[in-house]
Amino acid sequence: MTSIRNIYICSNCGDTTPKWVGKCPQCGEWNTLIEDAVSHATYKDIEANAREPVSLGPRETEEKKPLITEIDEFNRVLGGKITPGSFSLLTGDPGIGKSTLALQIAGDIATQKKKVLYISAEESIGQVTSRAERLGITSNNLQMISETNLEIIMATLEKTRPDFIIADSAQVFHSSNLSGAAGNIAQTRNVAENLMRFAKGHQIPAILIGHVTKTGDLAGPRALEHLVDTVLYLEGERYQNFRLLRCTKNRFGSTNELGVFEMTEKGMQEVKNPSEAFLEGRKKDAIGSVVTATIEGTRPFLVEVQALTTTANFSYPKRTTSGTNINRLQLLIAVLTKHAKIKLDNQDVFLNVAGGFKIQEPAADLAISIAIASSRLERPVDANTII
């Protein structure tokens, strides 16, 4: 006997509760519970055919070969290849370049005589075609549909059976079999589950594009991140040209690698020497400027840390940072005040990591401290010094 009941799902962590509460009991976030209807049935109530187990040993069946793009920075982050049947999620802020990067990946794979299907729910065929012409993508192997209905999309996939799939984006697709507007928890989860089953069942790699909220978290259910094999995050300052591609989850490789791109009129261009790009235009003997070395994955990066101190106009000085954690900055200011005897309790302190780079390595604390001290004491650091 199948029954339908209402539950409440946390949009932050995916935890469920039988009744609404203001604060999620699992993650502690407020006002994140959203009502959803689910059906409940035991396995005895469902007619199903048993599956034949498959041996993990050597098999005679021909396995599909992985796809390798000509975009080295993308390959580096993904682990060197696109695994057959892999289901990846590409996220980032609006306007950061997710669709542009995805179209370039699709165009690159299409040039390898692979049939690629680009599914766009947000843009018309004319808009995507115009972008493809600007990026120099002309392969006939790249096909596209503009559709939001999930049932039509799945029927198209079954009919065409492409070698690679791009779906843009998760929060816009919707199913006619579910109530509620596109983008709610049930719709987004249903879209991801159907695309994942198709990708896994036919050994066809797929990339699903998703939006993020104002806080930088993925829009929709947190369970979406658990469904996919890889979570890619494209970040960067909106009014700067550099874009950084990170991997926060990867079942096929490392999550420590970083891909660096530059947004140009011809799309995302790889930055072969990120250190040179980050330090370009740096002024010699600039006060409050320090170059530091940090490791991301298997390669080092040279980045510029910029600090500015100025007398506070109010009793409580202001602390602002871009590229590192604000609490980390507060701690370093306290250390400089107590142990280096540098008076900062009446100083506004502003810290910036040039190029939109984000420093997470603790070893960079020394460079940050010296940059603050350089600004406060008005003494430049030698231009040839790396800290």
Order of alpha helices (4+ residues) and beta strands (2+ residues): beta-beta-beta-alpha-beta-alpha-beta-alpha-beta-alpha-beta-alpha-beta-alpha-beta-beta-beta-beta-alpha-beta-beta-beta-alpha-beta-alpha
